[in-house]
Amino acid sequence: MAEIMNNSYILERLREEIESVVGNTRLVQETDLPNLLYLQATIKEGLRLHPLVPLVLRTVQEGCTIGGFYVPKKTTLVVNGYAIMRDPDNWEDPLEFKPERFLDSSRSSQKDAIKEEVLNYIPFGSGRRGCPGANLAYVSVGTSIGVMVQCFDWKIKGDKINMNEAPGKISLTMAHPLKCTLVPRTLIPLASSLHMSNS
């Protein structure tokens, strides 16, 4: 949400997409997500720039050679997903928040898209050891962000939110707390249904 608030055009584009797909008589639901392509791209871009777990440990089961270096059996490797997903050799403008990079029309070919997904985009790990909860995470975050964009105007003090990160024990967090004001949007049919459900 902080990246969305820092980029008002993204917030407006998300609202337009939600309005055209979902309307204003109900909230975003899981079944809407396949049709909310810009919302999906925004979530992927957020996870690319701000992965929850930036480093992943792996142990080599058999000795092998990688990039000309011999790696002995039982060596522990640290995969730096944070660096991979910000590598300028793999991403154009890697430090910029650009959800458009995950829209099919912005990719040069399907082959490049598959390579990008497998090798360069690893917020949940990769391969057989990838997080089994990745799909659930996309659904949970998608519906949550969708509803927050749909139902509230977000106000911050100043021009931009400080996106610097502070290390946690195994995850990254924002270095400065997110301080914002939420103002319910006046979507008449939606607002009345929300009021009735809270009664």
Buried (B, 14 or more C-beta within 10 A) or exposed (E): BBBBBBBEEBBEBBBEBBEEBBEBEEBBEEEBBEEBBBBBBBBBBBBBBBBBBBBBEBEBEEEEEEEEEEBEEEEEEEBEBBEBBBEEEBBEEBEEBBBEBBBEEEBEEEEEBEEBBEEBBBBBBBEEEEBEEEEEBBEEBBBEBBBBBBBBEBEBEEEEBEBEBEEEEEEBEBEEEEEBEEEEBEBEEBBEBBEEEEE
